[in-house]
Amino acid sequence: MTDLQSYGLDLHCTMILEEYRERQPIMKKMATIVNTILKDCLKENNIIVNSVEGRIKTEDSLAGKLARKGAKYNTIDDITDILGARVISYYTDEVDKIAALVEKKFTIDWDNSVDKRKMHSLDSFGYSSLHYICSIPKDLYFDENIPELNTIRFELQMCTVLQHVWATMHHDTGYKSGLEIPQEYLRTLSRLAGMLELADDEFSRIRTSINEYRYQVQNLVQSGKFDEVELNVDSFNNYLQLKPFERLAKKIAAINQAEIAEATFIPFLNVLMNYGFKTLGDIERMKRDYSEDAYQLALHQLGGTDIDIVTSTIGLQNLCIIHQLKNGRGVEGLTEFFNLLNGESEYNHNRAERIIEKYNSYGK
């Protein structure tokens, strides 16, 4: 362990460093508590972040800080960033959501907290993050054997991934080197910071637009305006929530009093798009026009067998088969259908031939 006298500090700062050493067990326990509280809070509120980080300032770093401005600190409690935590989010709008949760959990020292996002001039860019100076309230966590856990303050930074990238880059190229940076490099750094800030805003804007689109799709599906809804993963999932093929599946299962086993409909999306379907309305028309034929096909497939389990996708599967047959696709079309649904296999061609034979046998 480094001799405290080797730092060349005055007696006051040396005493602060000595107390820093004595507090190490408490700071480590506090770091664990803060990290757990933050992660649990984010999970409870369904906020997914890039990371939750924490660190205790190293002795060398603290000694350097005391050497520069130790006179401003009366006691170690005046140094609020010995324990530092950071929550790195993906989107700018989530920083404020996280901050609101933090305000409910921790006691905030507002006089020493700072929103660096509001500190830039109009013609400059820079490191933007929200810094709160916090402490742990007793009603959140209390250990009578370590009362200091509720009085020691810590710094909590909240920023986006790109803001974190900028801060790290700025630290490594500027502050950390301790050298004056030529204007040409400062200008380049400022341009890059502007690009990162613009990208941050655009990512949030795009996500908001996508969420609004999904909400609009959900409303259109719920109101039955299927022709107005483009066929894609989101719209198909919303459509499936209406259980559009359940009635046909139950009717087919009733042929043999079969049990219906749940299966995923998602592989059918690729099939339907391959058919050229553009909207949910195209699926509705297929269901309307071919449901009886799909049932009749099942009747001739299952009738006389002892099959007692069918999948929940049986109705849509038969609708797709009938669609191919009604559009003159024959064995080739059915083989293509099964290849898209299950992956290419020689078995798919044989299965297609058997279905065509069965279909032709009852006069279709």
C-alpha positions as CSV (number, residue, x, y, z in Angstrom):
1,M,0.0,0.0,0.0
2,T,1.3,3.4,-0.9
3,D,2.6,5.6,1.9
4,L,0.2,8.5,2.3
5,Q,3.1,10.9,2.8
6,S,4.4,10.0,-0.7
7,Y,1.5,11.9,-2.3
8,G,3.1,15.2,-1.0
9,L,-0.3,16.5,0.3
10,D,-0.7,18.8,3.3
11,L,-1.9,17.4,6.6
12,H,-5.6,18.2,5.9
13,C,-5.7,16.3,2.6
14,T,-3.6,13.5,4.0
15,M,-6.2,13.0,6.7
16,I,-9.0,12.8,4.1
17,L,-7.0,10.1,2.3
18,E,-6.6,8.2,5.5
19,E,-10.4,8.3,6.1
20,Y,-10.9,7.2,2.5
21,R,-8.9,4.1,3.3
22,E,-10.9,3.4,6.4
23,R,-14.2,3.7,4.5
24,Q,-13.3,1.2,1.8
25,P,-15.5,-1.7,3.2
26,I,-18.5,0.7,3.6
27,M,-18.0,2.1,0.1
28,K,-17.9,-1.4,-1.4
29,K,-21.1,-2.4,0.4
30,M,-22.7,0.8,-0.7
31,A,-21.7,0.3,-4.3
32,T,-23.4,-3.1,-4.3
33,I,-26.6,-1.8,-2.7
34,V,-26.9,1.1,-5.2
35,N,-26.3,-1.2,-8.1
36,T,-28.9,-3.6,-6.9
37,I,-31.5,-0.9,-6.3
38,L,-31.0,0.6,-9.7
39,K,-31.2,-2.7,-11.6
40,D,-34.3,-3.8,-9.7
41,C,-36.0,-0.5,-10.3
42,L,-35.3,-0.6,-14.0
43,K,-36.6,-4.2,-14.2
44,E,-39.8,-3.4,-12.3
45,N,-40.5,-0.5,-14.7
46,N,-39.6,-2.5,-17.9
47,I,-36.8,-0.2,-18.9
48,I,-34.0,-1.9,-20.8
49,V,-30.7,-0.1,-20.6
50,N,-27.3,-0.7,-22.1
51,S,-25.6,-1.0,-18.7
52,V,-25.6,-0.1,-15.0
53,E,-22.1,0.7,-13.9
54,G,-20.4,1.6,-10.6
55,R,-17.0,2.4,-9.4
56,I,-15.1,3.6,-6.3
57,K,-12.6,6.4,-7.1
58,T,-9.1,5.0,-6.9
59,E,-6.7,6.4,-4.2
60,D,-4.4,7.8,-6.9
61,S,-7.3,9.6,-8.5
62,L,-8.5,11.0,-5.2
63,A,-5.0,12.1,-4.3
64,G,-4.8,14.0,-7.6
65,K,-8.1,15.7,-7.0
66,L,-7.0,16.7,-3.5
67,A,-3.7,18.1,-4.9
68,R,-5.6,20.3,-7.3
69,K,-8.4,21.6,-5.1
70,G,-8.2,20.0,-1.7
71,A,-8.7,23.3,0.1
72,K,-12.4,23.4,-0.9
73,Y,-13.2,20.2,1.0
74,N,-13.6,20.5,4.7
75,T,-14.2,16.7,5.2
76,I,-14.3,13.6,3.1
77,D,-18.1,14.0,3.0
78,D,-17.8,17.1,0.9
79,I,-16.4,14.9,-1.9
80,T,-19.5,13.5,-3.5
81,D,-18.0,11.4,-6.3
82,I,-15.9,8.9,-4.4
83,L,-18.7,6.4,-5.2
84,G,-19.9,6.9,-8.8
85,A,-22.8,5.0,-10.5
86,R,-23.9,5.4,-14.1
87,V,-27.0,4.2,-16.0
88,I,-26.4,4.2,-19.8
89,S,-29.7,4.1,-21.8
90,Y,-30.3,3.6,-25.5
91,Y,-32.5,6.6,-26.1
92,T,-32.4,10.2,-25.0
93,D,-36.1,10.2,-23.8
94,E,-35.3,7.4,-21.5
95,V,-32.8,9.5,-19.5
96,D,-35.7,11.6,-18.1
97,K,-37.7,8.5,-17.3
98,I,-34.8,7.0,-15.4
99,A,-34.2,10.3,-13.6
100,A,-37.9,10.3,-12.5
101,L,-37.4,6.8,-11.0
102,V,-34.2,7.8,-9.3
103,E,-35.9,10.8,-7.7
104,K,-38.5,8.5,-6.2
105,K,-35.9,6.0,-4.9
106,F,-33.0,8.2,-3.6
107,T,-32.7,11.4,-1.7
108,I,-31.4,14.0,-4.2
109,D,-29.0,16.8,-3.2
110,W,-30.4,19.3,-5.7
111,D,-27.9,22.1,-4.9
112,N,-25.0,19.9,-6.1
113,S,-26.8,18.1,-8.9
114,V,-26.4,19.3,-12.5
115,D,-28.0,18.7,-15.9
116,K,-25.2,19.1,-18.3
117,R,-27.6,18.8,-21.2
118,K,-28.6,22.4,-20.6
119,M,-25.1,23.9,-20.3
120,H,-24.1,24.2,-23.9
121,S,-24.1,27.4,-25.9
122,L,-26.1,27.4,-29.2
123,D,-22.9,27.1,-31.3
124,S,-21.2,24.3,-29.5
125,F,-21.7,20.6,-28.6
126,G,-20.3,18.7,-25.7
127,Y,-20.7,16.0,-23.1
128,S,-24.4,15.9,-22.2
129,S,-25.6,13.9,-19.2
130,L,-27.6,14.2,-16.1
131,H,-25.7,14.1,-12.8
132,Y,-27.5,13.6,-9.5
133,I,-25.8,13.7,-6.1
134,C,-27.8,11.1,-4.1
135,S,-28.0,9.3,-0.8
136,I,-29.8,6.2,0.3
137,P,-32.9,7.0,2.4
138,K,-33.5,4.8,5.5
139,D,-36.9,3.6,4.2
140,L,-35.1,2.2,1.2
141,Y,-32.2,0.5,3.0
142,F,-31.0,0.7,6.6
143,D,-28.4,-1.2,8.5
144,E,-28.1,-0.1,12.2
145,N,-24.5,-1.4,12.2
146,I,-23.5,0.9,9.3
147,P,-25.5,4.2,9.7
148,E,-23.0,5.9,7.3
149,L,-24.8,4.1,4.4
150,N,-27.5,6.7,4.7
151,T,-25.3,9.8,5.0
152,I,-22.6,9.2,2.5
153,R,-23.5,10.9,-0.8
154,F,-22.7,9.4,-4.3
155,E,-22.8,10.6,-7.8
156,L,-25.2,9.1,-10.3
157,Q,-24.8,9.8,-14.0
158,M,-27.5,9.1,-16.5
159,C,-26.7,9.3,-20.2
160,T,-27.2,7.6,-23.5
161,V,-24.8,5.2,-25.2
162,L,-23.7,7.8,-27.7
163,Q,-23.3,10.4,-24.9
164,H,-21.1,7.9,-23.1
165,V,-19.1,7.3,-26.2
166,W,-18.5,11.1,-26.5
167,A,-17.5,11.4,-22.9
168,T,-15.0,8.6,-23.1
169,M,-13.5,10.0,-26.3
170,H,-13.4,13.5,-24.9
171,H,-11.7,12.2,-21.7
172,D,-9.1,10.2,-23.6
173,T,-8.2,12.8,-26.2
174,G,-8.5,15.9,-24.0
175,Y,-8.7,15.9,-20.3
176,K,-6.7,12.7,-19.7
177,S,-3.8,13.8,-21.8
178,G,-3.4,17.1,-19.9
179,L,-2.3,18.8,-23.1
180,E,-3.8,21.8,-24.9
181,I,-5.6,20.5,-28.0
182,P,-4.9,22.4,-31.3
183,Q,-8.0,24.3,-32.7
184,E,-8.2,22.1,-35.8
185,Y,-8.7,19.0,-33.6
186,L,-11.1,20.8,-31.3
187,R,-13.2,21.7,-34.4
188,T,-13.2,18.1,-35.6
189,L,-14.2,16.9,-32.2
190,S,-17.1,19.4,-32.1
191,R,-18.3,18.3,-35.5
192,L,-18.2,14.7,-34.3
193,A,-20.1,15.6,-31.1
194,G,-22.7,17.3,-33.2
195,M,-23.2,14.2,-35.3
196,L,-23.5,12.0,-32.2
197,E,-26.1,14.4,-30.8
198,L,-28.1,14.5,-34.0
199,A,-27.9,10.6,-34.1
200,D,-29.1,10.4,-30.5
201,D,-32.1,12.6,-31.3
202,E,-32.9,10.7,-34.5
203,F,-32.8,7.3,-32.8
204,S,-35.4,8.6,-30.3
205,R,-37.5,10.2,-33.0
206,I,-37.5,7.0,-35.1
207,R,-38.5,4.9,-32.1
208,T,-41.3,7.2,-31.2
209,S,-42.6,7.1,-34.8
210,I,-42.4,3.3,-34.8
211,N,-44.4,3.1,-31.6
212,E,-47.0,5.5,-33.0
213,Y,-47.2,3.3,-36.1
214,R,-47.7,0.2,-34.0
215,Y,-50.4,1.9,-32.0
216,Q,-52.1,3.0,-35.2
217,V,-51.9,-0.6,-36.6
218,Q,-53.4,-2.0,-33.4
219,N,-56.3,0.3,-33.6
220,L,-57.0,-0.4,-37.3
221,V,-56.8,-4.2,-36.7
222,Q,-59.1,-3.9,-33.7
223,S,-61.6,-1.9,-35.7
224,G,-61.5,-4.4,-38.6
225,K,-60.1,-2.0,-41.2
226,F,-57.9,-4.7,-42.6
227,D,-57.4,-3.2,-46.1
228,E,-55.7,-0.2,-44.5
229,V,-53.1,-2.3,-42.8
230,E,-49.9,-3.3,-44.6
231,L,-48.9,-6.9,-44.0
232,N,-45.8,-7.2,-41.9
233,V,-44.6,-8.8,-38.7
234,D,-46.2,-6.2,-36.4
235,S,-49.6,-6.2,-38.2
236,F,-49.7,-10.0,-38.5
237,N,-49.0,-10.4,-34.8
238,N,-51.8,-7.9,-34.0
239,Y,-54.1,-9.8,-36.4
240,L,-53.4,-13.1,-34.7
241,Q,-54.5,-11.7,-31.4
242,L,-58.0,-11.7,-32.9
243,K,-57.7,-15.5,-33.4
244,P,-58.9,-15.3,-37.0
245,F,-58.4,-19.0,-37.7
246,E,-59.7,-20.5,-34.5
247,R,-63.2,-21.1,-35.7
248,L,-62.0,-23.0,-38.8
249,A,-59.5,-25.0,-36.7
250,K,-62.2,-26.0,-34.2
251,K,-64.5,-27.1,-37.0
252,I,-61.7,-29.2,-38.5
253,A,-60.8,-30.7,-35.1
254,A,-64.5,-31.7,-34.6
255,I,-64.3,-34.1,-37.6
256,N,-62.5,-36.6,-35.3
257,Q,-63.2,-34.9,-32.0
258,A,-59.4,-34.1,-32.0
259,E,-57.5,-32.1,-29.5
260,I,-56.0,-28.8,-30.8
261,A,-52.3,-28.4,-30.0
262,E,-51.0,-24.8,-30.0
263,A,-48.4,-24.0,-32.7
264,T,-46.9,-20.8,-34.0
265,F,-48.4,-19.0,-37.0
266,I,-45.3,-16.8,-37.7
267,P,-43.8,-19.1,-40.4
268,F,-47.0,-18.5,-42.5
269,L,-46.1,-14.8,-42.8
270,N,-43.4,-15.6,-45.3
271,V,-45.8,-17.8,-47.2
272,L,-48.5,-15.2,-47.4
273,M,-46.1,-12.5,-48.5
274,N,-44.8,-14.9,-51.1
275,Y,-48.3,-15.2,-52.4
276,G,-48.2,-11.5,-53.0
277,F,-50.5,-10.5,-50.2
278,K,-50.0,-6.8,-49.3
279,T,-52.6,-6.2,-46.6
280,L,-54.4,-8.0,-43.9
281,G,-57.5,-7.6,-46.1
282,D,-55.9,-10.1,-48.6
283,I,-55.8,-12.7,-45.8
284,E,-59.4,-11.9,-44.8
285,R,-60.5,-12.4,-48.5
286,M,-58.7,-15.8,-48.6
287,K,-60.4,-16.8,-45.4
288,R,-63.8,-15.7,-46.7
289,D,-63.5,-17.4,-50.2
290,Y,-61.8,-20.6,-49.2
291,S,-62.9,-21.6,-45.7
292,E,-65.4,-24.1,-46.9
293,D,-63.0,-25.7,-49.3
294,A,-60.3,-25.8,-46.6
295,Y,-62.8,-27.7,-44.4
296,Q,-63.8,-30.1,-47.1
297,L,-60.1,-30.9,-47.7
298,A,-59.7,-31.6,-44.0
299,L,-62.8,-33.7,-44.0
300,H,-61.4,-36.0,-46.7
301,Q,-57.9,-36.0,-45.1
302,L,-59.0,-36.9,-41.6
303,G,-62.3,-38.8,-42.3
304,G,-61.7,-42.5,-41.6
305,T,-58.5,-41.9,-39.7
306,D,-57.8,-42.1,-36.0
307,I,-55.9,-38.8,-35.8
308,D,-56.9,-37.2,-32.5
309,I,-54.5,-34.2,-32.4
310,V,-54.4,-31.4,-34.9
311,T,-52.4,-28.1,-34.6
312,S,-54.0,-24.7,-34.2
313,T,-52.5,-23.8,-37.6
314,I,-54.5,-26.5,-39.5
315,G,-57.1,-24.0,-40.7
316,L,-54.6,-21.5,-42.1
317,Q,-52.5,-24.3,-43.6
318,N,-55.5,-25.7,-45.5
319,L,-56.5,-22.2,-46.6
320,C,-53.0,-21.8,-48.1
321,I,-53.2,-25.2,-49.8
322,I,-56.6,-24.3,-51.3
323,H,-55.2,-20.9,-52.5
324,Q,-52.5,-22.7,-54.4
325,L,-54.9,-25.2,-55.9
326,K,-57.5,-22.6,-56.9
327,N,-54.9,-20.5,-58.6
328,G,-53.7,-23.5,-60.7
329,R,-50.4,-24.0,-59.0
330,G,-50.8,-27.8,-58.6
331,V,-47.9,-29.9,-57.3
332,E,-45.4,-27.2,-58.0
333,G,-47.3,-24.6,-56.0
334,L,-47.9,-27.0,-53.1
335,T,-44.3,-28.1,-53.0
336,E,-43.2,-24.4,-52.9
337,F,-45.7,-23.8,-50.1
338,F,-44.3,-26.7,-47.9
339,N,-40.7,-25.6,-48.7
340,L,-41.4,-22.1,-47.5
341,L,-43.2,-23.4,-44.4
342,N,-40.9,-26.2,-43.4
343,G,-37.7,-25.9,-45.3
344,E,-36.8,-27.7,-48.6
345,S,-37.2,-31.5,-48.6
346,E,-38.1,-34.2,-51.0
347,Y,-40.8,-35.2,-48.6
348,N,-42.6,-31.9,-49.5
349,H,-43.0,-32.9,-53.1
350,N,-44.4,-36.3,-52.2
351,R,-46.8,-34.7,-49.7
352,A,-47.9,-32.3,-52.4
353,E,-48.7,-35.2,-54.8
354,R,-50.7,-37.0,-52.2
355,I,-52.8,-33.9,-51.5
356,I,-53.5,-33.3,-55.2
357,E,-54.6,-37.0,-55.5
358,K,-56.9,-36.6,-52.5
359,Y,-58.2,-33.3,-53.8
360,N,-59.0,-34.7,-57.2
361,S,-60.6,-37.8,-55.7
362,Y,-63.6,-35.9,-54.4
363,G,-64.3,-34.1,-57.7
364,K,-62.7,-30.7,-57.2
